[in-house]
Amino acid sequence: MKIFIEYFYYLNELFIFVIDYIFMKNDKIDDLGKLGKNKAYPKREPIVSRVSDIDFSGTYSYANYLRWQFDERLELIKGKVFEMAAPAPFHQLVSGRISGELYYFLKKQPCRIYPAPFDVRFPDVSKRNKDVYTVLQPDISIVCDMSKIDKRGCVGPPDIVVEILSPSNNKKDLEYKFAIYEEYGVREYWIVFPDERYLLKYVRNADGVFIADKPYNGDVDFVSDLLPGFRLNMNEVFED
């Protein structure tokens, strides 16, 4: 009788697991507050060679992320996986122009520029790989504290982050990543709208809140609060 009860319990648990898997696999998250609350993924994950083998309903750490060996780029936000679409040609042109101006400006400065792909880890209490659940790849990162740089990227918030929007990443960059950058202490966040041809700058205030500046577009020069003397002409950035 005892064996029968244990077997019945096992079948019941297996049935619940299968149903949960079917319904959770394609779940969409609606806001940042829901991220990282789904079932935990085993910490001893084997090497994964295909994106299709990842259970997108799982919760992952940077330790899991390091064992994903495929060409596609992914990001982690509070343990949830987000796919990154290949950027459009105009996106790359705009990114290259901004990166080029920043590179030449920063040549004699203590800060350095790191274009994507470049992993930025946002640890909470521990910096150990298994305890880090947010890993982003900003289009452009500017880091002034070189102690944050290691062989795998940046540990902690860059001083300036630049994200160039595309139809596939608007929601992620304007909602989820905005909240991460604000929460973890990015000092300036530049959001570039290539289709609309303007740039928005957010500056972190003394209360740790991003404050928006006026939009920069047309024949005007963008300026940075953190990089005195740096100027970026919007017409040149968005030239066809």
Secondary structure, 3 states (H helix, E strand, C coil): CHHHHHHHHHHHHHHHHHHHHHHHCCCCCCCHHHCCCCCECCCCCCCECCHHHCCCCCECCHHHHCCECCCCCEEEECCEEEECCCCCHHHHHHHHHHHHHHHHHHCCCCCEEEECCCCEECCCCCCCHHHCCCEECCCEEEECCHHHEECCEEECCCCEEEEECCCCCHHHHHHHHHHHHHHHCCCEEEEEECCCCEEEEEEECCCCCEEECCCEECCCEEECCCCCCCEEEHHHHCCC
